[in-house]
């Protein structure tokens, strides 16, 4: 019964938040839902395997191949559908691991303070000061092309920002009078964490997770575009890499159905995430709501 009640409360909260979204935010939610549906239903709507030769080399779009084929004769629409899976998987995996892990470390640093806080925050300062993308390129080239390696590297460079944000939020919450009153009445640290700190930091953490998702998708696309992604994966970044690697791509009409579709899909996904992140931050942060009203 508690699980059912929790799910009902969560659904009600999500519906209330969605009702406060702007038109762009609602379009973003619908766009993400569309991309998720394409990723889940890829075997049903693509018609072909993305790794099999199903036609001639560089066929133009037709009823047989909706977006044509690449230089090997593989269906581009199938690669778009299955590429949505890869982009969403990498983005969500990095965002959840880095967001939850960084948020937990931020709460730990804010609650404990002292030496633990100093060590974690100095580590955060070092990571935020490093040029992340050049190091991503160097480390990816050293570790080799692999989806696991890409996720591992992106997590390493992504946890610092949510850790700092959540740590600041935790320190702010600790100064509230109701926290002091609860301590005087004998509240345990676990009770304070569960009852007061987590409900306050979770909305901020959720916004950070959306931001990390966008960053991870862009970074993975950039690495794949440079040839440092997994060559066996059918991601949108690898599609751009193979398309731009074709020497005569810009002197022929092939770019119209080989280069543009993955680029448009990538831009559409990032715009949807940006719209959702912006509206969610405004809904959850009362200071931004007041500024918007003013």
Residue pairs with C-beta under 8 A, 6 or more apart in sequence:
17 280
17 283
17 284
18 26
18 29
20 279
20 283
21 29
21 276
21 279
21 280
21 283
22 275
22 279
24 275
24 278
24 279
25 275
25 276
25 278
25 279
25 280
27 272
27 275
28 271
28 272
28 273
28 274
28 275
28 276
28 279
29 272
29 276
31 268
31 269
31 271
31 272
32 269
32 272
32 273
32 276
35 84
35 88
35 265
35 268
35 269
35 272
36 84
36 88
38 45
38 80
38 81
38 84
39 81
39 82
39 84
39 85
39 88
41 81
42 78
42 81
42 82
42 84
42 85
45 81
46 75
46 77
46 78
46 81
46 82
47 75
47 77
47 78
48 54
48 65
48 74
48 75
48 77
48 78
49 78
50 74
50 75
50 78
50 79
50 81
50 82
50 83
50 234
51 74
51 234
52 74
53 72
53 73
53 74
54 65
54 69
54 73
54 74
54 75
54 78
55 64
55 65
55 69
55 73
55 75
56 69
56 73
57 69
57 70
57 71
57 72
57 73
58 68
58 69
58 70
58 71
58 252
58 254
58 258
59 65
59 68
59 69
59 73
60 68
60 253
60 257
61 67
61 68
61 257
62 68
65 75
65 76
65 77
66 77
67 75
67 76
67 77
67 80
67 257
67 261
68 76
68 254
68 257
68 258
69 75
69 76
70 76
70 79
70 239
70 242
70 243
70 258
71 242
71 246
76 239
76 257
76 258
76 261
77 261
79 234
79 239
79 262
80 236
80 239
80 261
80 262
80 265
82 234
83 234
83 235
83 236
83 238
83 239
83 262
83 265
84 236
84 265
84 269
86 147
86 233
86 234
86 235
86 236
87 217
87 220
87 221
87 235
87 236
87 266
87 269
90 147
90 150
90 151
90 154
90 216
90 217
90 220
90 235
91 213
91 214
91 216
91 217
91 220
92 213
93 151
93 216
94 151
94 154
94 155
94 158
94 212
94 213
94 215
94 216
95 158
95 209
95 210
95 212
95 213
95 216
96 209
97 151
97 155
97 159
98 154
98 155
98 158
98 159
98 162
98 212
99 158
99 159
99 162
99 205
99 208
99 209
99 212
100 205
100 209
101 155
101 159
102 158
102 159
102 160
102 161
102 162
102 163
102 166
102 208
103 162
103 163
103 166
103 201
103 205
103 208
105 120
105 159
105 163
105 167
106 120
106 162
106 163
106 164
106 165
106 166
106 167
106 168
106 169
106 170
106 201
107 166
107 167
107 170
107 193
107 197
107 198
107 201
108 116
108 120
109 116
109 117
109 120
109 121
109 163
109 167
109 170
110 117
110 166
110 167
110 168
110 169
110 170
110 171
110 174
111 170
111 174
111 189
111 193
111 197
117 167
120 163
120 167
121 164
121 167
123 160
124 160
124 163
124 164
127 156
127 157
127 159
127 160
128 160
128 161
128 164
130 157
132 157
133 219
133 222
135 157
136 153
136 154
136 157
136 219
136 222
136 223
137 223
137 226
137 228
139 153
140 149
140 150
140 153
140 223
140 228
141 228
143 149
143 152
143 153
145 227
145 228
145 229
145 230
145 231
146 230
147 230
147 233
150 220
150 223
150 229
150 230
154 215
154 216
154 219
154 220
158 212
158 215
158 216
161 208
161 211
161 212
162 205
162 208
162 209
162 212
165 204
165 205
165 208
166 201
166 204
166 205
166 208
169 200
169 201
169 204
170 197
170 201
173 179
173 196
173 197
173 200
173 201
178 196
179 192
179 196
182 191
182 192
182 195
182 196
183 192
187 195
203 280
203 284
203 285
204 284
204 285
206 280
206 284
207 277
207 280
207 281
207 284
210 273
210 276
210 277
210 280
211 277
213 273
214 270
214 273
214 274
214 277
217 266
217 269
217 270
217 273
218 270
220 229
220 235
220 237
221 235
221 236
221 237
221 240
221 266
222 237
223 229
223 237
224 230
224 233
224 235
224 236
224 237
224 238
224 240
224 241
225 237
225 240
225 241
225 244
226 241
227 241
229 235
229 237
229 238
229 241
230 238
231 238
236 262
236 263
236 265
236 266
237 262
237 266
239 258
239 262
240 259
240 262
240 263
240 266
243 249
243 255
243 258
243 259
243 262
244 259
246 254
246 258
248 254
249 255
249 258
249 259
281 288
282 288
282 289
282 292
283 289
